[in-house]
Amino acid sequence: MDLRQLRHFVAVADAGSFTAAAAELNMSQPALSQSISKLERILGTVLLDRNRHTNSGVTLTPAGRSLYRDGRALVAAAQRTVERARRAGTSSSRLTVAIGFTSSTPQSLVNNALAVGDRHPAVDIIPVQLEWGHEHEAVPSGIVDIAYLLSPASAVFPGHEVRRVASVALVAVFAATHPLAEQPSVTLRQLAGEKLLDPGFESGPTWFRDLWLGLPRPHGFPIGEIVGPPARTVEEMFNLVAAGRGMAIASSAIIEVYQRRDLVFLPVTDLPLAQIGLARLADDDRDPITAIYDEMSAVVPAGRSILEPRDEDG
């Protein structure tokens, strides 16, 4: 068994079908099927039950479930090793620490990360823009060592240590011509039935997608039609909003970056604040990663009009 076969198996198990996994891996479905079949011959057991009546859907056998539990961790560890080696290759004398951020990360937090790096002369801090919809995968995959992640306060990140550094309000994004555009703010009652652009994120945790759909909502305030296909970037999403295809929900921190006359950003007064957490792997004890993480998480960011500290019980 080689790592490539294991990666193929994990991709199929994650996707639940050969079709979706092949697209994710950028390979043909027959080649992927042959790779899995070869892995099964090597192990002498069936890993996947193929259901040929459900668009190449699959379920894991007991042996498959066992391999998946350990194999997924091995694939993630191998990816982290590769990514760290690539970064190390850019410098022969200094440690490179990658800090992940998103379009919802306030600039003050990114500035703080760079300032912390300035206090460690043997370290290069590299800010990395995380891929839309895959932010939660960045630390486990090794793309970054530490990441600013936005989530509901109740979110759980298995295998991570996450420290809250700020809370941020959510806003409704409308075309400037929308009937609600003149309002100073909106409520979930006013958003009931409004068309929502599909935010994507279907491969991530359920709460990740729900956050951008403004879910859950009180009874009687139904979510409107979800209009697809999902956008791949914030820019694509906002262009669709401006064109009147639907509205979107975003972090108020995004207003720092996007100032457009054809869009309005209205606070949603009865949506709970989202959490900005600083995340790293719980077992990452590399020096000086721990010191940098501690220093980054100790700073209270500026900009109270966007970032609103919350009490632990509120």
N, C-alpha and C positions, 0 to 999 in steps of 0.2 A: 504494500500500500504506500502510495506517495502522497505528499501534501496536496497536490493538485486534485487528485481524486477525492480526497477528504473535503476539500473546499467545494467541489462540485456537489457532493452529497449534502453538505450543510446548506448550500444555496437552494437545492430542491426541497429540502425539509422546511426551510424558512418560507419559501414561496408557496409550497403546497401543490406545485405543478411543475412539470418539465418545461412547459411553454414559457411560463413567467421566469423561471430560473435561467433558461437559455437566453432570454432577452437581457436579463440582468448581467449575465456573464459575457454577453456579446459573442455567443457561439451558436452553432446550429443545434437544433433539438436532437437529431440523430447522433451527433458527436457526443452530446451530453449523456444521452441514454446509453451509449456504448461505454462511456467512462464509468457510469454507475454499475452497469452489468459486470464490467471487469473487476470493480471493487468487490462486488458480491461474490464473484468466483474466487478471488483471492482469500476472502474471509470464510468462504464455504457456507454462507447463509444469505437468506433474503432480507434486505434492509427496508424495501419499500413495497407496499401493495399497490399495484397499478390499477386504477379504475378507468378503463378505456371508454367509459360512457359519460364521463364528466370532464371533457376537455383536458385529458391528460392529468387529471387530479391524482394525488397520491396520499397514502397514509403510512405512517411508520409502523413497522412490525416491532415486536419486543426487542429484537436485536438492533433494529434501527434506532429505537428510542435510547438504548444504551449507548450506541456509538455517537448519537447526536449530542448527548449531554457532555461527553468528554471531547468530542471532535470539534464542537463549536468553540470551546475554550482554546483548543490547540490552534485552530485557524486564526482566531483573534490574536493569540500570543505571537504567532508567526508574522502576522501583518504588522504588529507593533514593533517587532524586532527589525523588520525590513525598513519601516518608516524611520525608526531611530537611527539605523545605520546610514540611511541616505542623508539625514540631517547632519550626522557626525562627519560625513565625508566632505561637507562644505567648509570645515575648519579643522585644522590639525592640533590646535592648542586650546580651543575654547569649547565649552559645553553649549549646545544649542537647545533652548527650551521653547517649544512652540505653544503659543497661547491662542486658543480658539475664540472667535467672537462671531456674532451674527449681525444682521441689519437691525436687530432689536437691542443690541448692546449699546448703552450710552457711551459717547466718546470719552467721558470722564473716566470710565472704568478701563478703557483701552489705554488711555494716557497713564493711568495708575500702574498698569502692568509694565509699561515701558520705563516708568520712573523706578519701579522696583528693580528692574534689570540694571539700571544705571548704578545701583548700589552694590552690584555683584560684578566686579571687573572681569572675572573669568567666565562670564556667562553672556551669551547672545540671546536676547529675547526676540522672537519672531512672531508678530501678529499674523494669524491665519484666518481668512474669511471662510467660514464653514459652509458646506454645500447645503442649499435649500432642501429641507425635508430630511436631512441625514445628520442634523446637529447632535442628536443623542448617540450616534455611533462614533463620533470623532475621537473620543478618549479611548474607548476599548480597542479601536482599530489602530491606535498609535499615530494617527494623523497629527494629533496635538497631545501635549502632556497635561495641560490644564485648559479648561474651557469655561466661558461664561454661558450658562444655559438658562433659558427662560421657560418657566413651567408653572402650573397651578401649585399652590402651597402644599397640596396633598400628594404631589407626584413622588414616585419612588424610583430611584436609579440603582438597580441591583449591581453590586460590585463596586460602587462609587462611594467616595466621601464627597458630600456636597454641603457647602456652607452658604447660607443666604447672605448676600452682600447688599441687597436692595430690593424694594418692591416697586412695581410699575403699574400704572393704570392702563386699561385697554380702551381703544377708541374705535368708533365705527368710521369707515372710510367710504365717502359718497362722491359721486360726480357733483361738481359745483352747480349743476342744473337740477339736481334732485330736489323734490319738494321739502325735504327736511334740512336742506343745506343751510337755511337761514337760522336754524335753531342753535342756541349756545351749547346744548348737550342733548342726549337722547336717553331713553330708557328701553328696557327689553320689551315693554308693552308696545312702544312705538316701532320697534324693529320686527314685531311679529308679522310673519308672512313675507318679509322682504327677501328678494332673491339674493342668495349668497354665492359668491364665487368659490368654487371648490379649492380649498387650500392644499389638497394633496395629503402628504404625511401618512398614507395608509399603511406603509410598511413599519411605522413606528408604534410606540405605545398608544393605546386608545385615548388617553388623556391629552396626548400631544395634538391630535387632530381636533378633539373636542374643544381645546382651548381657543382655536381659531374659528370655531363655529359658534362660540358663545354658549356652549353647553356645560352643564344642564341648565334648562330654563324653567321658570315656574309654570305650573299648570295654567293653561289658558293663553300662554304667550308662544304659540307654535313657531318653530323654525320654518323659514320659507324654502322654496325650491333651491337645491344645490346645483349650481350651473357649472358644467365642466367644458372641456377637460381641465385638469389641474394646471395651474401656472407652475413654471419651473424656477422663476425668480420673482423677487419683489417688484421689479420693474415691469415684468409681464402682467402681474396681478394688478398693479395700479393703472396700466394702460387699458386693461379690460374694464376697470371701474370707471375710468374717465370716458370710455366709450358707451357707458350706460348698460353694460351687460349684467351688472349686479353690484352689490356692496361687498366690503370685506371688513374683517376685524383685525386690528394690528396693535402692536405695542405703541404707547404714546412716545416712547424714546425714538421711534422711527421718524418723528417730525423733525428731529435735529438734522437729518440727512435729506429728507424729501420735502421740498417746498415747491408745490405746484399750484398754479392758479386754477387748474381744471379739477382740483380735488379739494375736499374739505375733510377735516379730521375732528370728529365730535366725541367728547368723552361719553362713555356709557356708564351712567351714574350708579346702576345697580349690578354691574358685573364686579366680582371680587378682584382685588389687585392680584397680579401675577408676580411670581417670585423670580428674581435673578439670582441664581446660585453659581458658586464657583466650584467646579467639579474636577476631580482627579480620581484615578483608580485607588481603591481603599488600601491595596497592598503595595503601592508605589512608594517605597521608602528611599529612593535614590537621593543622594546628596548632590547639589543643594535644592532639589525639587521641593522638599519639605519646607525649607526655609522660605523659598520664594512663594509657595502656596500660603504659608502662614502670614507673610507680609501683605500679600495681595488681599487676603480675606479680612485683614484688620482695618482696612481703610474704609471710611464712610464716604460715599461719593457725593459730589455736589449736584446742584440742579433740582431743588425740591419741587419745582413746578412739574417735573417729569417723574422724578423718583420720590416716592413717599414712604418713609420708614413706617413699619407696622409693629405694634406690640405683639408679643408672642400669642396672646389670646385673642387678637383681633385681626 
